Amino acid sequence: MVKEITFYYHPMCSGCMEIKPIIKEIAEMKGWKYNEINVVGCKTKICNDLEYVPTIFVDGRQIELEDMDKLLSK
């Protein structure tokens, strides 16, 4: 089953800019679909409900950065 990672970021967030290429590379290495969403101007319910960026969703489920090791081991 192909996983899908969606990375929500703000262009002025230095942490977002640091981790974005890493998340993209992980998705490519795993053969997963990768989407990135700039929250500036984003009007979706998800964007409106985000408490912080960067925020990562895998298969539509938000994950915490601390849980990335579990994701990578799959």
PyMOL Python script that loads the backbone (N, CA, C, O; Angstrom):
from pymol import cmd

cmd.read_pdbstr("""\
ATOM      1  N   MET A   1       0.837  -1.178   0.000  1.00  0.00           N
ATOM      2  CA  MET A   1       0.000   0.000   0.000  1.00  0.00           C
ATOM      3  C   MET A   1       0.887   1.247   0.000  1.00  0.00           C
ATOM      4  O   MET A   1       1.772   1.381   0.845  1.00  0.00           O
ATOM      5  N   VAL A   2       0.653   2.144  -0.932  1.00  0.00           N
ATOM      6  CA  VAL A   2       1.439   3.359  -1.040  1.00  0.00           C
ATOM      7  C   VAL A   2       0.967   4.368  -0.005  1.00  0.00           C
ATOM      8  O   VAL A   2      -0.224   4.657   0.113  1.00  0.00           O
ATOM      9  N   LYS A   3       1.908   4.885   0.725  1.00  0.00           N
ATOM     10  CA  LYS A   3       1.590   5.920   1.704  1.00  0.00           C
ATOM     11  C   LYS A   3       1.677   7.285   1.051  1.00  0.00           C
ATOM     12  O   LYS A   3       2.296   7.457   0.001  1.00  0.00           O
ATOM     13  N   GLU A   4       1.045   8.244   1.692  1.00  0.00           N
ATOM     14  CA  GLU A   4       1.070   9.616   1.208  1.00  0.00           C
ATOM     15  C   GLU A   4       1.427  10.541   2.366  1.00  0.00           C
ATOM     16  O   GLU A   4       0.793  10.502   3.420  1.00  0.00           O
ATOM     17  N   ILE A   5       2.438  11.367   2.163  1.00  0.00           N
ATOM     18  CA  ILE A   5       2.859  12.345   3.160  1.00  0.00           C
ATOM     19  C   ILE A   5       2.457  13.724   2.661  1.00  0.00           C
ATOM     20  O   ILE A   5       2.717  14.086   1.514  1.00  0.00           O
ATOM     21  N   THR A   6       1.817  14.487   3.543  1.00  0.00           N
ATOM     22  CA  THR A   6       1.495  15.875   3.243  1.00  0.00           C
ATOM     23  C   THR A   6       2.183  16.733   4.288  1.00  0.00           C
ATOM     24  O   THR A   6       1.997  16.548   5.490  1.00  0.00           O
ATOM     25  N   PHE A   7       2.984  17.676   3.806  1.00  0.00           N
ATOM     26  CA  PHE A   7       3.802  18.537   4.657  1.00  0.00           C
ATOM     27  C   PHE A   7       3.255  19.957   4.589  1.00  0.00           C
ATOM     28  O   PHE A   7       3.282  20.589   3.533  1.00  0.00           O
ATOM     29  N   TYR A   8       2.757  20.456   5.721  1.00  0.00           N
ATOM     30  CA  TYR A   8       2.229  21.813   5.815  1.00  0.00           C
ATOM     31  C   TYR A   8       3.325  22.711   6.390  1.00  0.00           C
ATOM     32  O   TYR A   8       3.947  22.388   7.402  1.00  0.00           O
ATOM     33  N   TYR A   9       3.546  23.847   5.721  1.00  0.00           N
ATOM     34  CA  TYR A   9       4.642  24.724   6.137  1.00  0.00           C
ATOM     35  C   TYR A   9       4.291  26.188   5.884  1.00  0.00           C
ATOM     36  O   TYR A   9       3.336  26.507   5.175  1.00  0.00           O
ATOM     37  N   HIS A  10       5.081  27.055   6.476  1.00  0.00           N
ATOM     38  CA  HIS A  10       5.011  28.498   6.216  1.00  0.00           C
ATOM     39  C   HIS A  10       6.388  28.907   5.704  1.00  0.00           C
ATOM     40  O   HIS A  10       7.394  28.506   6.290  1.00  0.00           O
ATOM     41  N   PRO A  11       6.467  29.692   4.628  1.00  0.00           N
ATOM     42  CA  PRO A  11       7.766  30.027   4.044  1.00  0.00           C
ATOM     43  C   PRO A  11       8.681  30.834   4.973  1.00  0.00           C
ATOM     44  O   PRO A  11       9.891  30.872   4.749  1.00  0.00           O
ATOM     45  N   MET A  12       8.139  31.471   6.000  1.00  0.00           N
ATOM     46  CA  MET A  12       8.963  32.230   6.936  1.00  0.00           C
ATOM     47  C   MET A  12       9.393  31.392   8.151  1.00  0.00           C
ATOM     48  O   MET A  12      10.071  31.895   9.047  1.00  0.00           O
ATOM     49  N   CYS A  13       9.003  30.137   8.174  1.00  0.00           N
ATOM     50  CA  CYS A  13       9.337  29.230   9.283  1.00  0.00           C
ATOM     51  C   CYS A  13      10.666  28.550   8.968  1.00  0.00           C
ATOM     52  O   CYS A  13      10.743  27.716   8.066  1.00  0.00           O
ATOM     53  N   SER A  14      11.713  28.911   9.714  1.00  0.00           N
ATOM     54  CA  SER A  14      13.035  28.334   9.430  1.00  0.00           C
ATOM     55  C   SER A  14      13.061  26.830   9.693  1.00  0.00           C
ATOM     56  O   SER A  14      13.713  26.085   8.961  1.00  0.00           O
ATOM     57  N   GLY A  15      12.365  26.381  10.721  1.00  0.00           N
ATOM     58  CA  GLY A  15      12.290  24.946  10.995  1.00  0.00           C
ATOM     59  C   GLY A  15      11.621  24.189   9.856  1.00  0.00           C
ATOM     60  O   GLY A  15      12.030  23.084   9.500  1.00  0.00           O
ATOM     61  N   CYS A  16      10.589  24.802   9.294  1.00  0.00           N
ATOM     62  CA  CYS A  16       9.892  24.194   8.147  1.00  0.00           C
ATOM     63  C   CYS A  16      10.845  24.035   6.970  1.00  0.00           C
ATOM     64  O   CYS A  16      10.894  22.985   6.329  1.00  0.00           O
ATOM     65  N   MET A  17      11.594  25.086   6.699  1.00  0.00           N
ATOM     66  CA  MET A  17      12.501  25.074   5.554  1.00  0.00           C
ATOM     67  C   MET A  17      13.641  24.074   5.753  1.00  0.00           C
ATOM     68  O   MET A  17      14.150  23.509   4.786  1.00  0.00           O
ATOM     69  N   GLU A  18      14.041  23.858   7.011  1.00  0.00           N
ATOM     70  CA  GLU A  18      15.089  22.873   7.294  1.00  0.00           C
ATOM     71  C   GLU A  18      14.594  21.450   7.094  1.00  0.00           C
ATOM     72  O   GLU A  18      15.304  20.619   6.528  1.00  0.00           O
ATOM     73  N   ILE A  19      13.401  21.168   7.549  1.00  0.00           N
ATOM     74  CA  ILE A  19      12.921  19.787   7.536  1.00  0.00           C
ATOM     75  C   ILE A  19      12.245  19.400   6.215  1.00  0.00           C
ATOM     76  O   ILE A  19      12.161  18.215   5.892  1.00  0.00           O
ATOM     77  N   LYS A  20      11.766  20.382   5.453  1.00  0.00           N
ATOM     78  CA  LYS A  20      11.039  20.078   4.209  1.00  0.00           C
ATOM     79  C   LYS A  20      11.831  19.182   3.261  1.00  0.00           C
ATOM     80  O   LYS A  20      11.274  18.190   2.789  1.00  0.00           O
ATOM     81  N   PRO A  21      13.100  19.471   2.953  1.00  0.00           N
ATOM     82  CA  PRO A  21      13.808  18.580   2.027  1.00  0.00           C
ATOM     83  C   PRO A  21      14.041  17.181   2.596  1.00  0.00           C
ATOM     84  O   PRO A  21      14.142  16.209   1.848  1.00  0.00           O
ATOM     85  N   ILE A  22      14.125  17.086   3.904  1.00  0.00           N
ATOM     86  CA  ILE A  22      14.320  15.784   4.544  1.00  0.00           C
ATOM     87  C   ILE A  22      13.064  14.934   4.394  1.00  0.00           C
ATOM     88  O   ILE A  22      13.142  13.755   4.051  1.00  0.00           O
ATOM     89  N   ILE A  23      11.907  15.538   4.651  1.00  0.00           N
ATOM     90  CA  ILE A  23      10.641  14.810   4.520  1.00  0.00           C
ATOM     91  C   ILE A  23      10.426  14.390   3.069  1.00  0.00           C
ATOM     92  O   ILE A  23       9.988  13.274   2.793  1.00  0.00           O
ATOM     93  N   LYS A  24      10.738  15.296   2.151  1.00  0.00           N
ATOM     94  CA  LYS A  24      10.592  14.980   0.730  1.00  0.00           C
ATOM     95  C   LYS A  24      11.509  13.824   0.336  1.00  0.00           C
ATOM     96  O   LYS A  24      11.094  12.926  -0.395  1.00  0.00           O
ATOM     97  N   GLU A  25      12.734  13.842   0.809  1.00  0.00           N
ATOM     98  CA  GLU A  25      13.683  12.766   0.496  1.00  0.00           C
ATOM     99  C   GLU A  25      13.227  11.428   1.074  1.00  0.00           C
ATOM    100  O   GLU A  25      13.355  10.388   0.427  1.00  0.00           O
ATOM    101  N   ILE A  26      12.698  11.460   2.288  1.00  0.00           N
ATOM    102  CA  ILE A  26      12.182  10.234   2.902  1.00  0.00           C
ATOM    103  C   ILE A  26      11.059   9.656   2.042  1.00  0.00           C
ATOM    104  O   ILE A  26      11.025   8.455   1.774  1.00  0.00           O
ATOM    105  N   ALA A  27      10.148  10.519   1.616  1.00  0.00           N
ATOM    106  CA  ALA A  27       9.029  10.060   0.778  1.00  0.00           C
ATOM    107  C   ALA A  27       9.548   9.440  -0.512  1.00  0.00           C
ATOM    108  O   ALA A  27       9.066   8.388  -0.933  1.00  0.00           O
ATOM    109  N   GLU A  28      10.517  10.079  -1.135  1.00  0.00           N
ATOM    110  CA  GLU A  28      11.076   9.545  -2.385  1.00  0.00           C
ATOM    111  C   GLU A  28      11.771   8.210  -2.156  1.00  0.00           C
ATOM    112  O   GLU A  28      11.608   7.282  -2.947  1.00  0.00           O
ATOM    113  N   MET A  29      12.547   8.106  -1.076  1.00  0.00           N
ATOM    114  CA  MET A  29      13.251   6.849  -0.774  1.00  0.00           C
ATOM    115  C   MET A  29      12.275   5.703  -0.537  1.00  0.00           C
ATOM    116  O   MET A  29      12.533   4.568  -0.937  1.00  0.00           O
ATOM    117  N   LYS A  30      11.158   6.002   0.110  1.00  0.00           N
ATOM    118  CA  LYS A  30      10.166   4.979   0.431  1.00  0.00           C
ATOM    119  C   LYS A  30       9.201   4.717  -0.724  1.00  0.00           C
ATOM    120  O   LYS A  30       8.444   3.747  -0.695  1.00  0.00           O
ATOM    121  N   GLY A  31       9.227   5.582  -1.741  1.00  0.00           N
ATOM    122  CA  GLY A  31       8.292   5.437  -2.853  1.00  0.00           C
ATOM    123  C   GLY A  31       6.897   5.917  -2.511  1.00  0.00           C
ATOM    124  O   GLY A  31       5.919   5.458  -3.100  1.00  0.00           O
ATOM    125  N   TRP A  32       6.797   6.842  -1.561  1.00  0.00           N
ATOM    126  CA  TRP A  32       5.508   7.372  -1.126  1.00  0.00           C
ATOM    127  C   TRP A  32       5.180   8.637  -1.890  1.00  0.00           C
ATOM    128  O   TRP A  32       6.078   9.325  -2.375  1.00  0.00           O
ATOM    129  N   LYS A  33       3.908   8.945  -2.000  1.00  0.00           N
ATOM    130  CA  LYS A  33       3.472  10.207  -2.594  1.00  0.00           C
ATOM    131  C   LYS A  33       3.816  11.338  -1.625  1.00  0.00           C
ATOM    132  O   LYS A  33       3.724  11.179  -0.408  1.00  0.00           O
ATOM    133  N   TYR A  34       4.212  12.481  -2.186  1.00  0.00           N
ATOM    134  CA  TYR A  34       4.600  13.627  -1.363  1.00  0.00           C
ATOM    135  C   TYR A  34       3.845  14.870  -1.824  1.00  0.00           C
ATOM    136  O   TYR A  34       3.817  15.195  -3.011  1.00  0.00           O
ATOM    137  N   ASN A  35       3.241  15.549  -0.870  1.00  0.00           N
ATOM    138  CA  ASN A  35       2.560  16.820  -1.131  1.00  0.00           C
ATOM    139  C   ASN A  35       3.083  17.831  -0.127  1.00  0.00           C
ATOM    140  O   ASN A  35       3.333  17.494   1.030  1.00  0.00           O
ATOM    141  N   GLU A  36       3.248  19.063  -0.567  1.00  0.00           N
ATOM    142  CA  GLU A  36       3.583  20.117   0.383  1.00  0.00           C
ATOM    143  C   GLU A  36       2.583  21.244   0.201  1.00  0.00           C
ATOM    144  O   GLU A  36       2.241  21.624  -0.919  1.00  0.00           O
ATOM    145  N   ILE A  37       2.120  21.773   1.333  1.00  0.00           N
ATOM    146  CA  ILE A  37       1.105  22.812   1.326  1.00  0.00           C
ATOM    147  C   ILE A  37       1.649  24.031   2.071  1.00  0.00           C
ATOM    148  O   ILE A  37       1.979  23.958   3.254  1.00  0.00           O
ATOM    149  N   ASN A  38       1.735  25.149   1.352  1.00  0.00           N
ATOM    150  CA  ASN A  38       2.096  26.428   1.955  1.00  0.00           C
ATOM    151  C   ASN A  38       0.830  26.946   2.625  1.00  0.00           C
ATOM    152  O   ASN A  38      -0.178  27.155   1.951  1.00  0.00           O
ATOM    153  N   VAL A  39       0.863  27.156   3.936  1.00  0.00           N
ATOM    154  CA  VAL A  39      -0.341  27.549   4.660  1.00  0.00           C
ATOM    155  C   VAL A  39      -0.740  29.006   4.409  1.00  0.00           C
ATOM    156  O   VAL A  39      -1.846  29.414   4.765  1.00  0.00           O
ATOM    157  N   VAL A  40       0.148  29.788   3.800  1.00  0.00           N
ATOM    158  CA  VAL A  40      -0.186  31.169   3.473  1.00  0.00           C
ATOM    159  C   VAL A  40      -1.247  31.152   2.373  1.00  0.00           C
ATOM    160  O   VAL A  40      -0.997  30.675   1.266  1.00  0.00           O
ATOM    161  N   GLY A  41      -2.403  31.663   2.680  1.00  0.00           N
ATOM    162  CA  GLY A  41      -3.488  31.695   1.706  1.00  0.00           C
ATOM    163  C   GLY A  41      -4.279  30.407   1.612  1.00  0.00           C
ATOM    164  O   GLY A  41      -5.255  30.347   0.865  1.00  0.00           O
ATOM    165  N   CYS A  42      -3.894  29.384   2.339  1.00  0.00           N
ATOM    166  CA  CYS A  42      -4.627  28.112   2.324  1.00  0.00           C
ATOM    167  C   CYS A  42      -5.921  28.288   3.117  1.00  0.00           C
ATOM    168  O   CYS A  42      -5.893  28.732   4.265  1.00  0.00           O
ATOM    169  N   LYS A  43      -7.030  27.946   2.519  1.00  0.00           N
ATOM    170  CA  LYS A  43      -8.344  28.150   3.146  1.00  0.00           C
ATOM    171  C   LYS A  43      -9.058  26.851   3.505  1.00  0.00           C
ATOM    172  O   LYS A  43     -10.254  26.865   3.798  1.00  0.00           O
ATOM    173  N   THR A  44      -8.338  25.724   3.485  1.00  0.00           N
ATOM    174  CA  THR A  44      -8.989  24.454   3.806  1.00  0.00           C
ATOM    175  C   THR A  44      -9.217  24.335   5.308  1.00  0.00           C
ATOM    176  O   THR A  44      -8.616  25.066   6.095  1.00  0.00           O
ATOM    177  N   LYS A  45     -10.079  23.422   5.696  1.00  0.00           N
ATOM    178  CA  LYS A  45     -10.357  23.194   7.117  1.00  0.00           C
ATOM    179  C   LYS A  45      -9.077  22.762   7.839  1.00  0.00           C
ATOM    180  O   LYS A  45      -8.815  23.197   8.960  1.00  0.00           O
ATOM    181  N   ILE A  46      -8.295  21.915   7.198  1.00  0.00           N
ATOM    182  CA  ILE A  46      -7.056  21.459   7.830  1.00  0.00           C
ATOM    183  C   ILE A  46      -6.141  22.643   8.100  1.00  0.00           C
ATOM    184  O   ILE A  46      -5.628  22.787   9.210  1.00  0.00           O
ATOM    185  N   CYS A  47      -5.930  23.490   7.104  1.00  0.00           N
ATOM    186  CA  CYS A  47      -5.060  24.662   7.303  1.00  0.00           C
ATOM    187  C   CYS A  47      -5.595  25.560   8.410  1.00  0.00           C
ATOM    188  O   CYS A  47      -4.824  26.060   9.230  1.00  0.00           O
ATOM    189  N   ASN A  48      -6.886  25.766   8.442  1.00  0.00           N
ATOM    190  CA  ASN A  48      -7.489  26.617   9.464  1.00  0.00           C
ATOM    191  C   ASN A  48      -7.352  26.018  10.864  1.00  0.00           C
ATOM    192  O   ASN A  48      -7.293  26.754  11.849  1.00  0.00           O
ATOM    193  N   ASP A  49      -7.302  24.696  10.958  1.00  0.00           N
ATOM    194  CA  ASP A  49      -7.231  24.019  12.254  1.00  0.00           C
ATOM    195  C   ASP A  49      -5.807  23.756  12.742  1.00  0.00           C
ATOM    196  O   ASP A  49      -5.621  23.330  13.882  1.00  0.00           O
ATOM    197  N   LEU A  50      -4.800  24.001  11.904  1.00  0.00           N
ATOM    198  CA  LEU A  50      -3.421  23.731  12.321  1.00  0.00           C
ATOM    199  C   LEU A  50      -3.035  24.612  13.503  1.00  0.00           C
ATOM    200  O   LEU A  50      -3.312  25.811  13.519  1.00  0.00           O
ATOM    201  N   GLU A  51      -2.396  24.002  14.482  1.00  0.00           N
ATOM    202  CA  GLU A  51      -1.931  24.755  15.650  1.00  0.00           C
ATOM    203  C   GLU A  51      -0.512  25.259  15.456  1.00  0.00           C
ATOM    204  O   GLU A  51      -0.113  26.235  16.092  1.00  0.00           O
ATOM    205  N   TYR A  52       0.257  24.613  14.591  1.00  0.00           N
ATOM    206  CA  TYR A  52       1.645  24.984  14.370  1.00  0.00           C
ATOM    207  C   TYR A  52       2.124  24.408  13.047  1.00  0.00           C
ATOM    208  O   TYR A  52       1.495  23.520  12.470  1.00  0.00           O
ATOM    209  N   VAL A  53       3.230  24.922  12.588  1.00  0.00           N
ATOM    210  CA  VAL A  53       3.928  24.357  11.434  1.00  0.00           C
ATOM    211  C   VAL A  53       5.378  24.169  11.838  1.00  0.00           C
ATOM    212  O   VAL A  53       5.875  24.935  12.664  1.00  0.00           O
ATOM    213  N   PRO A  54       6.068  23.199  11.301  1.00  0.00           N
ATOM    214  CA  PRO A  54       5.575  22.265  10.305  1.00  0.00           C
ATOM    215  C   PRO A  54       4.615  21.244  10.907  1.00  0.00           C
ATOM    216  O   PRO A  54       4.726  20.871  12.075  1.00  0.00           O
ATOM    217  N   THR A  55       3.691  20.811  10.094  1.00  0.00           N
ATOM    218  CA  THR A  55       2.769  19.745  10.464  1.00  0.00           C
ATOM    219  C   THR A  55       2.816  18.707   9.354  1.00  0.00           C
ATOM    220  O   THR A  55       2.821  19.042   8.170  1.00  0.00           O
ATOM    221  N   ILE A  56       2.850  17.452   9.754  1.00  0.00           N
ATOM    222  CA  ILE A  56       2.961  16.356   8.799  1.00  0.00           C
ATOM    223  C   ILE A  56       1.768  15.424   8.964  1.00  0.00           C
ATOM    224  O   ILE A  56       1.418  15.016  10.072  1.00  0.00           O
ATOM    225  N   PHE A  57       1.154  15.100   7.829  1.00  0.00           N
ATOM    226  CA  PHE A  57       0.078  14.109   7.795  1.00  0.00           C
ATOM    227  C   PHE A  57       0.563  12.925   6.968  1.00  0.00           C
ATOM    228  O   PHE A  57       1.169  13.099   5.911  1.00  0.00           O
ATOM    229  N   VAL A  58       0.291  11.725   7.461  1.00  0.00           N
ATOM    230  CA  VAL A  58       0.573  10.508   6.712  1.00  0.00           C
ATOM    231  C   VAL A  58      -0.753   9.792   6.537  1.00  0.00           C
ATOM    232  O   VAL A  58      -1.428   9.437   7.503  1.00  0.00           O
ATOM    233  N   ASP A  59      -1.105   9.590   5.276  1.00  0.00           N
ATOM    234  CA  ASP A  59      -2.383   8.956   4.943  1.00  0.00           C
ATOM    235  C   ASP A  59      -3.545   9.642   5.658  1.00  0.00           C
ATOM    236  O   ASP A  59      -4.461   8.979   6.145  1.00  0.00           O
ATOM    237  N   GLY A  60      -3.501  10.971   5.718  1.00  0.00           N
ATOM    238  CA  GLY A  60      -4.590  11.743   6.296  1.00  0.00           C
ATOM    239  C   GLY A  60      -4.594  11.835   7.806  1.00  0.00           C
ATOM    240  O   GLY A  60      -5.516  12.406   8.387  1.00  0.00           O
ATOM    241  N   ARG A  61      -3.575  11.280   8.455  1.00  0.00           N
ATOM    242  CA  ARG A  61      -3.502  11.295   9.925  1.00  0.00           C
ATOM    243  C   ARG A  61      -2.296  12.118  10.350  1.00  0.00           C
ATOM    244  O   ARG A  61      -1.177  11.873   9.899  1.00  0.00           O
ATOM    245  N   GLN A  62      -2.530  13.100  11.225  1.00  0.00           N
ATOM    246  CA  GLN A  62      -1.432  13.938  11.686  1.00  0.00           C
ATOM    247  C   GLN A  62      -0.489  13.130  12.568  1.00  0.00           C
ATOM    248  O   GLN A  62      -0.914  12.379  13.446  1.00  0.00           O
ATOM    249  N   ILE A  63       0.806  13.307  12.307  1.00  0.00           N
ATOM    250  CA  ILE A  63       1.791  12.652  13.162  1.00  0.00           C
ATOM    251  C   ILE A  63       2.686  13.713  13.770  1.00  0.00           C
ATOM    252  O   ILE A  63       2.846  14.799  13.213  1.00  0.00           O
ATOM    253  N   GLU A  64       3.262  13.400  14.901  1.00  0.00           N
ATOM    254  CA  GLU A  64       4.196  14.288  15.574  1.00  0.00           C
ATOM    255  C   GLU A  64       5.598  13.977  15.071  1.00  0.00           C
ATOM    256  O   GLU A  64       5.884  12.847  14.676  1.00  0.00           O
ATOM    257  N   LEU A  65       6.464  14.972  15.084  1.00  0.00           N
ATOM    258  CA  LEU A  65       7.836  14.761  14.628  1.00  0.00           C
ATOM    259  C   LEU A  65       8.522  13.652  15.431  1.00  0.00           C
ATOM    260  O   LEU A  65       9.371  12.932  14.905  1.00  0.00           O
ATOM    261  N   GLU A  66       8.151  13.522  16.701  1.00  0.00           N
ATOM    262  CA  GLU A  66       8.751  12.482  17.545  1.00  0.00           C
ATOM    263  C   GLU A  66       8.384  11.082  17.063  1.00  0.00           C
ATOM    264  O   GLU A  66       9.074  10.114  17.383  1.00  0.00           O
ATOM    265  N   ASP A  67       7.310  10.970  16.302  1.00  0.00           N
ATOM    266  CA  ASP A  67       6.855   9.667  15.818  1.00  0.00           C
ATOM    267  C   ASP A  67       7.453   9.296  14.466  1.00  0.00           C
ATOM    268  O   ASP A  67       7.134   8.242  13.916  1.00  0.00           O
ATOM    269  N   MET A  68       8.311  10.147  13.930  1.00  0.00           N
ATOM    270  CA  MET A  68       8.902   9.882  12.617  1.00  0.00           C
ATOM    271  C   MET A  68       9.712   8.595  12.612  1.00  0.00           C
ATOM    272  O   MET A  68       9.735   7.891  11.603  1.00  0.00           O
ATOM    273  N   ASP A  69      10.383   8.267  13.726  1.00  0.00           N
ATOM    274  CA  ASP A  69      11.169   7.042  13.746  1.00  0.00           C
ATOM    275  C   ASP A  69      10.302   5.811  13.543  1.00  0.00           C
ATOM    276  O   ASP A  69      10.726   4.861  12.885  1.00  0.00           O
ATOM    277  N   LYS A  70       9.093   5.812  14.097  1.00  0.00           N
ATOM    278  CA  LYS A  70       8.161   4.706  13.894  1.00  0.00           C
ATOM    279  C   LYS A  70       7.753   4.626  12.427  1.00  0.00           C
ATOM    280  O   LYS A  70       7.653   3.538  11.860  1.00  0.00           O
ATOM    281  N   LEU A  71       7.522   5.767  11.830  1.00  0.00           N
ATOM    282  CA  LEU A  71       7.128   5.825  10.432  1.00  0.00           C
ATOM    283  C   LEU A  71       8.233   5.276   9.530  1.00  0.00           C
ATOM    284  O   LEU A  71       7.957   4.545   8.579  1.00  0.00           O
ATOM    285  N   LEU A  72       9.457   5.623   9.824  1.00  0.00           N
ATOM    286  CA  LEU A  72      10.569   5.215   8.991  1.00  0.00           C
ATOM    287  C   LEU A  72      10.848   3.719   9.073  1.00  0.00           C
ATOM    288  O   LEU A  72      11.380   3.134   8.130  1.00  0.00           O
ATOM    289  N   SER A  73      10.495   3.104  10.186  1.00  0.00           N
ATOM    290  CA  SER A  73      10.786   1.688  10.356  1.00  0.00           C
ATOM    291  C   SER A  73       9.783   0.800   9.624  1.00  0.00           C
ATOM    292  O   SER A  73       9.992  -0.408   9.507  1.00  0.00           O
ATOM    293  N   LYS A  74       8.707   1.386   9.137  1.00  0.00           N
ATOM    294  CA  LYS A  74       7.673   0.594   8.432  1.00  0.00           C
ATOM    295  C   LYS A  74       8.093   0.289   7.027  1.00  0.00           C
ATOM    296  O   LYS A  74       7.354  -0.363   6.289  1.00  0.00           O
TER     297      LYS A  74
END
""", "prot")
cmd.dss("prot")
cmd.show_as("cartoon", "prot")
cmd.util.cbc("prot")
cmd.orient("prot")
